[in-house]
Amino acid sequence: MDGSINQFPEQAARDNIDKQLHEAGWVVQDKDKINWNESIGIAIRGYQTDAGPADYVLFIEKEPVGLIEAKKEEEGLKLISHEPQAENYATSKLKFLDNDQLPFIYESTGTLTRFTDYRDPKPRSRPVFTFHRPETFKAWLKEGKSLRARLLDIPDLPEYKLRDCQIKAINNLEKSFKENKPRALVQMATGAGKTYTAITSDYRLLKFAGAKRILFLVVTKNLGEQAEQEFMAYQPSDDNRKFTELYNVQRLQSNYISPDSHVCICTIQRLYSILKGEELDEETEEKREVNWEPKEPMPVVYDAKIPIEMFDFIVIDECHRSIYNLWKQVLDYFDAFLIGLTATPDKRTFGFFNENVVSEYSHEEAVADGVNVTYDVYIIETEISQHGAKINANEYEDLFISLAGRLARLERQLTDQEKEKFEEKTKGKNLSETAKDLLNAFNPDKIEERANMLKEENPGITPAQALEMAKKSLGKTASSIFNGELNEYIENIRKVHKLTL
């Protein structure tokens, strides 16, 4: 494309905008050289309006649907202040046309872009990675109401078969959606039914809000397989059919995303590789963390096969360990609501989700409520009985977190004599303190705190080495619970009190 066409002060911005529009499937044309037959999506530079020439007016099949207000790079941090100017153009009459207000409005520097859908009940701009595709606007206009308008139509939640913590989480999550908050965090103890809660929410979004596609992100292939099984087993309270009989659920095992899928289950590692146009081998996907540690996150570039509007909602399972450093830009790529699920959030998690915590249900509350974790209980009992001291904290995060809750419950049932005996074998630590040791092995704040301490004690080591040493140190402390006499004593307590730890 010939950049010399753009003879405006915002030259560089316009050249970048032209490039991004072209990548997103738009044909950019000059107002004096319009060819409607070239594409269903035409972006015309300098089209005249009652308020003056607009930088770009967007047409779908000859009908005006939106515009772009271009600004210089240095205006990037002040794009919101230019929204009134863009809205003024959007409400103006276009030359030769008797148009209504244009619904889709952008302000862009070619690097930073904000988007507003004026069909929303309370239109509000949001940052987007790039421009939406013409086919998307065509589909949105055919639907009539915008997604955010349809969210207001979601009916009251039937509470049948749901725990109180799940009812609270779903109701508050839907309230957050209706208030157009882009990110929400659900903090729920392991075993309290986070995945079931998420699937119930997904079902309601698909059925009542007309969500097109939902992404369910996990951090390991194993967790993805578990999530797939839970979707297959889920039966909504208002239908006799299973979820997978009503909606297509696809667990991604390659770069192919089916156009018919309603829910995609994917590891964040695989999603990153898809956006980079690279295949990911299964061995790498099965690791808890990909062994890539660039000094800076590698940039994500636009992929027309995976446009920014591919997903309406993204559920991030165990988000405390997947949204930082390498992975944040993967989430920023999509124009979607983000829902985080975690049992162990830290200050960075709260920050990422704009401190919009829609539900908090701690391990202590789960224990007090007598919540049982049938799957985790089976795993824990089997692993302790068969492997004992061989258990590695870094490989069994869910196991350790769930066991911490079991120990907290056990403390309420032991006699004083049994508690004293326990403390003898843990060198003075009671059950609660031991449970904290289990949780600390995966608490990012505690890991960072230990890493800083190790760095002070060993000035010659790098931050990465300090972090690795901290993880091993805290993991070793947690794993020691299953060693020798203590492991045997916990097993005896379990048998005496007829508890499954």
GUKE-227119 format. One line per 5 residues: their letters; for each residue x, y, z of C-alpha. Coordinates in Angstrom, 2 decimals, padded with zeros to 5 digits. Layout:
<atoms>
a> X:Y:Z  ... $
</atoms>
This chain:
<atoms>
mdgsi> 000.00:000.00:000.00  001.35:003.41:-000.95  001.83:005.42:002.26  002.29:008.63:000.23  -001.51:008.87:-000.12 $
nqfpe> -001.69:010.03:003.50  -000.79:013.71:003.41  -001.85:014.60:006.97  -000.05:015.55:010.22  -000.93:012.11:011.58 $
qaard> 001.03:010.50:008.71  002.68:007.70:010.69  -000.52:006.93:012.59  -002.54:006.75:009.37  -000.02:004.48:007.72 $
nidkq> -000.23:002.09:010.69  -004.02:002.30:010.68  -004.09:001.52:006.94  -001.92:-001.55:007.57  -004.05:-002.78:010.47 $
lheag> -007.28:-002.28:008.54  -005.88:-004.26:005.63  -004.83:-007.10:007.98  -008.34:-007.15:009.48  -009.95:-007.59:006.06 $
wvvqd> -010.84:-003.99:005.16  -010.03:-002.35:001.85  -008.82:001.22:002.35  -009.77:003.66:-000.38  -009.54:007.39:-001.07 $
kdkin> -012.81:009.32:-001.15  -012.24:010.15:-004.83  -011.53:006.54:-005.86  -014.31:004.45:-004.37  -014.90:000.94:-005.72 $
wnesi> -017.78:-000.72:-003.84  -017.18:-004.05:-005.55  -013.72:-004.57:-004.10  -014.87:-005.88:-000.68  -017.83:-006.03:001.68 $
giair> -015.79:-003.85:004.04  -014.53:-000.50:002.72  -012.70:002.12:004.80  -012.83:005.49:003.02  -010.33:008.18:003.96 $
gyqtd> -011.48:011.75:004.43  -015.18:011.14:003.76  -017.12:014.38:004.15  -019.65:014.82:006.97  -021.68:017.77:008.26 $
agpad> -018.98:018.18:010.92  -016.12:018.10:008.42  -014.07:015.30:006.84  -013.79:012.15:008.96  -010.42:010.41:008.98 $
yvlfi> -011.99:007.07:008.01  -015.62:006.08:007.49  -016.31:002.32:007.54  -018.85:000.86:005.10  -020.35:-002.64:005.04 $
ekepv> -021.89:-003.47:001.66  -022.15:000.26:000.85  -023.84:001.10:004.18  -021.94:003.33:006.66  -021.46:001.56:010.01 $
gliea> -018.56:003.29:011.76  -015.59:005.59:011.67  -012.05:005.98:012.92  -010.65:009.16:014.43  -006.88:009.09:013.84 $
kkeee> -004.50:010.76:016.26  -000.76:011.25:016.49  001.31:008.84:018.58  001.77:011.32:021.43  -002.02:011.49:021.82 $
glkli> -002.16:007.81:022.80  -002.60:008.34:026.51  -005.31:010.92:025.88  -007.46:008.97:023.42  -010.45:009.05:025.75 $
shepq> -010.45:012.85:025.58  -011.03:012.62:021.81  -014.16:010.51:022.10  -016.54:013.52:021.95  -014.99:014.56:018.63 $
aenya> -015.42:011.05:017.22  -019.01:010.90:018.48  -019.70:014.25:016.83  -018.67:012.79:013.48  -020.69:009.63:014.17 $
tsklk> -023.89:011.60:014.75  -023.38:013.82:011.70  -024.85:013.26:008.26  -022.52:011.85:005.64  -022.34:013.56:002.27 $
fldnd> -024.91:012.16:-000.19  -026.41:009.92:002.54  -029.34:010.17:004.94  -027.74:007.99:007.60  -028.54:007.28:011.24 $
qlpfi> -025.85:007.50:013.95  -022.91:005.25:013.17  -022.65:002.53:015.85  -018.98:001.46:015.69  -016.46:004.15:016.62 $
yestg> -012.67:004.00:017.06  -010.02:006.43:018.21  -006.56:005.25:017.20  -002.92:006.27:016.96  -002.12:003.16:014.95 $
tltrf> -000.48:001.78:018.09  -003.17:002.31:020.72  -006.82:001.95:019.81  -010.09:002.38:021.69  -013.49:001.17:020.51 $
tdyrd> -017.08:002.08:021.41  -020.24:000.23:020.37  -023.00:002.84:020.58  -025.63:000.10:020.51  -024.65:-000.74:024.11 $
pkprs> -027.09:000.34:026.87  -024.41:002.58:028.37  -021.78:003.03:025.64  -018.26:003.05:027.01  -014.97:002.85:025.14 $
rpvft> -012.55:000.01:025.72  -008.99:-000.67:024.54  -008.66:-003.14:021.67  -005.60:-004.76:020.10  -006.66:-003.76:016.58 $
fhrpe> -009.79:-003.35:014.42  -012.69:-005.79:014.13  -013.34:-007.55:010.85  -016.07:-006.44:008.38  -017.77:-009.84:008.66 $
tfkaw> -018.05:-009.29:012.40  -019.80:-005.95:012.04  -022.16:-007.47:009.48  -023.04:-010.29:011.92  -023.42:-007.89:014.87 $
lkegk> -025.81:-005.66:012.93  -027.85:-008.69:011.86  -028.19:-009.72:015.53  -029.72:-006.37:016.41  -028.90:-006.01:020.09 $
slrar> -025.27:-005.84:021.14  -023.83:-008.47:023.49  -023.83:-006.00:026.38  -027.49:-005.25:025.72  -028.33:-008.96:025.63 $
lldip> -026.59:-009.48:028.96  -029.36:-007.42:030.55  -031.86:-010.05:029.38  -030.35:-012.90:031.41  -033.09:-014.24:033.72 $
dlpey> -032.78:-014.99:037.43  -030.60:-017.95:038.33  -032.39:-021.20:039.30  -030.69:-022.24:042.53  -031.44:-025.94:042.21 $
klrdc> -028.37:-028.16:042.84  -026.10:-025.17:043.45  -024.16:-024.44:046.64  -024.54:-021.04:048.26  -021.00:-020.06:047.23 $
qikai> -021.78:-020.97:043.60  -025.05:-019.03:043.60  -023.26:-015.97:044.95  -020.45:-016.26:042.40  -022.76:-016.62:039.37 $
nnlek> -025.15:-013.87:040.45  -022.33:-011.42:041.16  -020.54:-012.38:037.95  -023.64:-011.65:035.89  -024.13:-008.39:037.78 $
sfken> -020.55:-007.47:036.85  -021.24:-008.25:033.17  -024.38:-006.12:033.21  -022.36:-003.24:034.63  -019.95:-003.66:031.68 $
kpral> -016.93:-004.43:033.85  -014.41:-006.11:031.54  -012.69:-008.28:034.16  -013.98:-010.24:037.14  -012.32:-012.58:039.64 $
vqmat> -013.96:-015.55:041.35  -011.99:-016.69:044.39  -013.19:-020.11:045.44  -011.53:-022.80:047.52  -010.29:-025.90:045.74 $
gagkt> -013.06:-028.47:045.81  -015.90:-025.97:046.18  -016.86:-026.38:042.53  -015.08:-023.64:040.56  -015.35:-025.49:037.26 $
ytait> -019.01:-026.39:037.80  -019.68:-022.74:038.61  -017.89:-021.64:035.43  -019.78:-024.16:033.27  -023.12:-023.03:034.72 $
sdyrl> -022.18:-019.44:033.90  -021.04:-020.43:030.40  -024.33:-022.24:029.75  -026.34:-019.15:030.74  -024.18:-016.85:028.62 $
lkfag> -024.62:-019.07:025.57  -028.35:-019.64:026.05  -029.61:-016.30:027.33  -027.02:-013.73:026.18  -026.32:-015.30:022.79 $
akril> -022.57:-015.53:023.35  -020.91:-016.75:020.17  -017.89:-018.54:021.58  -016.25:-018.93:025.01  -012.62:-019.80:025.67 $
flvvt> -011.78:-021.91:028.72  -008.06:-021.44:029.39  -006.02:-023.87:031.48  -002.33:-024.19:032.27  -001.79:-027.91:031.66 $
knlge> -003.05:-030.47:029.20  -004.25:-032.63:032.10  -006.43:-029.81:033.46  -007.84:-029.32:029.97  -008.82:-032.99:029.79 $
qaeqe> -010.46:-032.74:033.21  -012.40:-029.64:032.15  -013.57:-031.40:028.99  -014.91:-034.29:031.08  -016.79:-031.87:033.33 $
fmayq> -018.40:-030.15:030.34  -019.43:-033.56:029.01  -020.96:-034.55:032.36  -022.76:-031.26:032.99  -026.55:-031.25:032.71 $
psddn> -028.34:-027.91:033.15  -031.27:-027.71:035.53  -033.65:-026.53:032.78  -032.88:-029.16:030.13  -032.67:-032.96:030.08 $
rkfte> -029.76:-032.91:027.64  -026.09:-032.69:028.52  -024.08:-029.56:027.80  -022.25:-031.23:024.90  -025.58:-032.25:023.34 $
lynvq> -026.61:-028.60:023.29  -023.32:-026.89:022.46  -020.12:-027.92:020.71  -017.14:-028.20:023.05  -013.72:-028.45:021.42 $
rlqsn> -010.53:-029.18:023.31  -007.80:-027.76:021.09  -005.11:-030.29:020.18  -003.81:-028.39:017.15  -003.98:-024.88:015.68 $
yispd> -007.43:-025.54:014.20  -010.44:-023.85:015.84  -013.73:-025.17:014.51  -016.11:-022.43:013.29  -018.93:-024.44:014.91 $
shvci> -017.39:-024.56:018.39  -019.20:-022.80:021.22  -016.61:-023.57:023.91  -012.90:-024.02:023.25  -010.72:-025.59:025.94 $
ctiqr> -007.07:-024.75:025.49  -003.83:-024.42:027.39  -002.52:-020.89:027.44  000.74:-022.25:026.02  -001.05:-023.62:022.97 $
lysil> -003.03:-020.41:022.48  000.22:-018.45:022.50  001.70:-020.77:019.88  -001.45:-020.44:017.73  -001.17:-016.65:017.75 $
kgeel> 002.47:-016.98:016.72  001.57:-019.41:013.93  003.60:-022.22:015.48  002.67:-025.79:016.32  003.06:-026.91:019.94 $
deete> 004.16:-030.48:020.65  002.23:-032.34:023.33  005.28:-032.92:025.51  005.74:-029.18:025.94  002.04:-028.66:026.51 $
ekrev> 002.00:-031.19:029.34  004.54:-029.21:031.35  003.18:-026.92:034.04  005.25:-024.04:032.71  006.87:-023.78:029.30 $
nwepk> 010.60:-023.34:029.65  010.65:-020.02:027.82  012.05:-017.18:029.86  012.73:-014.24:027.52  013.76:-011.00:029.18 $
epmpv> 010.59:-009.46:027.80  007.36:-011.13:026.65  007.56:-011.97:022.97  005.10:-009.77:021.05  001.81:-011.15:019.78 $
vydak> 000.94:-010.12:016.23  -002.45:-010.06:014.53  -003.64:-013.29:012.95  -006.63:-013.00:010.62  -007.54:-016.64:011.36 $
ipiem> -007.83:-015.74:015.06  -009.33:-012.23:015.08  -009.59:-010.25:018.30  -013.36:-010.90:018.41  -012.97:-014.71:018.21 $
fdfiv> -014.19:-015.11:021.82  -016.84:-013.17:023.72  -015.70:-014.48:027.12  -012.46:-015.98:028.37  -012.48:-018.09:031.53 $
idech> -008.98:-018.34:033.00  -008.72:-021.37:035.27  -006.16:-021.15:038.10  -005.42:-017.64:036.87  -002.95:-016.90:039.68 $
rsiyn> -000.26:-018.73:037.76  -001.07:-017.89:034.15  -001.66:-014.17:033.66  001.74:-012.70:034.42  004.92:-012.11:032.48 $
lwkqv> 004.82:-014.30:029.38  001.07:-014.72:029.12  -000.50:-011.30:029.78  -000.26:-010.15:026.17  -002.16:-013.26:025.03 $
ldyfd> -005.18:-012.14:027.06  -004.80:-008.50:026.00  -005.07:-009.61:022.36  -008.76:-010.54:022.56  -011.74:-008.19:022.79 $
aflig> -013.49:-010.30:025.43  -014.72:-010.29:029.00  -012.14:-011.96:031.28  -013.22:-014.20:034.17  -010.54:-015.46:036.54 $
ltatp> -010.96:-018.57:038.68  -008.55:-019.21:041.53  -008.29:-020.56:045.04  -005.12:-018.65:045.89  -005.04:-015.09:044.51 $
dkrtf> -002.28:-012.65:045.33  -001.98:-008.87:045.01  -001.04:-009.10:041.32  -004.12:-011.19:040.60  -006.33:-008.61:042.26 $
gffne> -004.59:-005.86:040.30  -005.00:-007.60:036.94  -008.74:-007.99:037.53  -009.08:-004.35:038.57  -009.87:-005.53:042.13 $
nvvse> -013.29:-006.63:040.87  -013.62:-009.69:043.13  -017.19:-010.87:042.57  -017.00:-013.74:045.03  -014.71:-014.87:047.84 $
yshee> -014.99:-018.34:049.34  -011.97:-019.36:051.38  -010.67:-022.78:052.40  -011.72:-022.04:055.96  -015.29:-021.34:054.86 $
avadg> -015.33:-024.48:052.71  -014.12:-026.55:055.65  -016.67:-024.98:058.01  -019.44:-025.73:055.47  -018.34:-029.36:055.18 $
vnvty> -017.69:-029.12:051.45  -016.33:-032.41:050.13  -013.99:-032.80:047.20  -014.63:-036.27:045.85  -012.11:-036.21:043.01 $
dvyii> -009.32:-034.53:044.97  -009.95:-036.77:047.98  -009.41:-039.84:045.82  -006.20:-038.43:044.38  -004.86:-037.35:047.77 $
eteis> -005.60:-040.63:049.49  -004.11:-042.61:046.62  -000.98:-040.50:046.31  -000.24:-040.46:050.05  -000.84:-044.16:050.46 $
qhgak> 001.18:-045.19:047.42  003.96:-042.63:047.26  004.24:-040.85:050.59  007.59:-039.10:050.83  008.12:-039.22:047.07 $
inane> 005.44:-036.58:046.49  006.86:-033.46:044.80  005.13:-030.19:045.70  005.75:-028.68:042.27  003.82:-031.50:040.59 $
yedlf> 000.79:-031.62:042.89  -000.44:-028.10:043.48  -004.14:-028.96:043.58  -003.41:-031.90:045.88  -001.45:-029.78:048.36 $
islag> -003.99:-026.94:048.41  -006.87:-029.34:048.97  -004.98:-031.19:051.72  -004.41:-027.87:053.48  -008.17:-027.54:053.81 $
rlarl> -008.42:-031.11:055.14  -005.82:-030.43:057.81  -007.68:-027.30:058.88  -010.85:-029.36:059.35  -008.96:-032.12:061.15 $
erqlt> -007.66:-029.66:063.74  -011.21:-029.14:065.00  -011.66:-032.87:065.65  -008.39:-033.84:067.34  -007.97:-034.15:071.07 $
dqeke> -005.42:-031.96:072.81  -003.19:-035.00:073.25  -003.32:-035.75:069.53  -002.49:-032.14:068.71  000.54:-032.24:071.01 $
kfeek> 001.70:-035.45:069.35  001.30:-033.84:065.93  003.37:-030.82:066.98  006.14:-033.10:068.25  006.51:-034.55:064.78 $
tkgkn> 006.43:-031.13:063.07  008.96:-029.52:065.42  006.40:-027.30:067.11  004.08:-026.50:064.21  000.38:-027.04:064.70 $
lseta> -002.05:-028.21:062.01  -002.89:-024.67:060.86  000.77:-023.74:060.49  001.41:-026.97:058.61  -001.50:-026.17:056.29 $
kdlln> 000.08:-022.75:055.65  003.32:-024.48:054.67  001.37:-026.37:052.02  -000.21:-023.19:050.66  002.99:-021.13:050.80 $
afnpd> 004.63:-023.40:048.23  002.31:-021.90:045.61  001.75:-018.40:046.97  003.48:-015.94:044.58  003.87:-013.37:047.35 $
kieer> 005.61:-015.88:049.63  007.81:-017.11:046.80  008.83:-013.55:045.95  009.47:-012.78:049.63  011.71:-015.85:049.99 $
anmlk> 013.50:-015.04:046.71  014.32:-011.51:047.94  015.68:-012.97:051.18  017.84:-015.45:049.28  019.12:-012.69:046.99 $
eenpg> 020.24:-010.68:050.02  021.97:-013.71:051.50  023.60:-014.61:048.16  024.39:-011.39:046.24  026.03:-013.33:043.42 $
itpaq> 022.89:-015.12:042.23  020.55:-013.78:039.56  016.87:-012.93:040.25  015.86:-015.98:038.21  018.11:-018.23:040.28 $
alema> 016.76:-016.73:043.49  013.20:-017.37:042.35  013.98:-020.99:041.47  015.72:-021.52:044.82  012.72:-020.02:046.63 $
kkslg> 010.30:-022.36:044.87  012.44:-025.37:045.73  012.83:-024.27:049.34  009.11:-023.73:049.94  008.26:-026.85:047.96 $
ktass> 010.67:-028.92:050.05  009.04:-027.65:053.25  005.60:-028.59:051.92  006.74:-032.01:050.69  008.31:-032.80:054.07 $
ifnge> 004.81:-033.19:055.52  004.62:-036.58:053.83  008.00:-037.79:055.03  008.74:-040.44:057.62  006.96:-040.45:060.96 $
lneyi> 004.76:-037.44:060.18  003.32:-039.09:057.11  002.65:-042.25:059.09  001.05:-040.27:061.92  -001.29:-038.41:059.54 $
enirk> -002.33:-041.76:058.10  -003.06:-043.11:061.60  -005.12:-039.99:062.44  -007.11:-040.50:059.29  -007.93:-044.08:060.23 $
vhklt> -008.77:-043.29:063.86  -011.14:-040.48:062.93  -012.38:-042.24:059.81  -011.45:-039.28:057.62  -010.16:-039.26:054.06 $
l> -007.30:-036.81:053.92 $
</atoms>
